[in-house]
Amino acid sequence: AEVHARMLHATRPNVTAKEIFEVTKKAYSEVGFANEEAKHHQGGACGYKTRDWVGHSESGEKVQLNQAFAWNPSITGTKTEETFIVTETGLDFVTVTVDFPYLENVIENDQYFSPDILIL
């Protein structure tokens, strides 16, 4: 959840995908999963394709206002993903499910929710 929250916090208009990827890489390392970002793509901008572009260490694409994203940080055997749109007032999540458990992280007074494990 911490890695996901940091990715969300970094996703702002005019920030490059490379900058977000560097935040992601650092977050994995700081939570004890160094190099995990190299084992699966971390997601990116989405629209008519599954990913219009994928964030990585060489990505020059910039986040645009009203652009949709789906970051999917993963640790071997698990993955999380939420689709959201970057708006003038923040991130508008379009895949939130009321009854699904979530984890909360706060970064610089901004709340971020990441899907938790659903136990049936």
N, C-alpha and C positions, 0 to 999 in steps of 0.2 A: 504494500500500500504506500509506503514511503517513496519508493521509486516512482510509482505512478503519480503521486501528488506532486513531486518535483517536476515531472514532465509537464503536467497540467499547468503548474505555476509558471513555467518557462514559456508556455505557448501564448505569445502576444503578437499583435501585428508588427511586422517588419523584423522579427527575430528570425534568424536563419535556422534551417533544420540542423545544420552542423552545430550551432550553439545549443540547441535542445538536446542533441545527441551527446554532447560533452557533459551537460548537466546530468543526463541519464547515466552515462558511464561512471561519473563521480559518485552518484547516488548508489549504484550497485556496489561499488567498492566500499563506501562508507557503511553500508548495512551488512557487509560480510559476504558479498557475492561478486567479488572482482571478476571481470571478464565474462560475466554472464550475458552481457549485451551482444557478444560475438556469436552466441549459440542460436539466436533466432532474430529475425528482423524486428525492429521495435515499433513498426507502424508508421503512420504519417498522414498526409492529407488524403481525403477520400471524397468521392463524388460519383461520377459515372463508372469509374473503375473501382475495384477493391481498394487500391491505393493509387492516387494520381501520382504521388511520389512517396518514397520511403526515406525516412531520416537515417543518415549514417555520417561517418566522420568526414566525408567530402561533400556533403549536400550544400548546395548554394541557394536552394529555393528558400523563399521567405514566406512567413505566415501572412496571410491576407485577411482583412476584415470580412466577415460573413463566409469564411471558408470552413468546411467540415473536416474534422480530424478523428482518427481512431488510433491512439497509441496503444500498444499492447506489450507492456513489459512482461517478461516471463522469467521464471526460474525453473530449471529442468523439471518437467512434469506438471507445471502449472502455468497459467497465463490469465491475464485480466485484460479486458477491453471495454471501453465505453466510447460511444460516438457523441461528439459535441460540435457546436458551431462557435467560432470566435466572434463575439459581438462587441459593440462599443462599451457595453456595461460588464463584460466578463465572458465567461463560458456558459453556453446554454446546452445542457445535456439532453439528448434526445432518446437515450436508451435506458433511462432510470426506471426501475420497476419498484413500486412501493413496497411490496412484500419481500423483496430480496434483501438479505443481510448485507451490511456494508461496514467498512472501516473508515474512520475519520482521521484526517491529518490537517493540521493548521500550519500554514507558512505565512509569515508576515501578516497575521490577522485574517488571512483568507482561508476559508474552509474548503477542503477537498474530500470527496467521498469516493472510495474505491470498492468494487464488489468484493464481498467476503466469500467464504466457502458456504454453499448451501447444503445443509444436511437434511436429507429426506427421511 
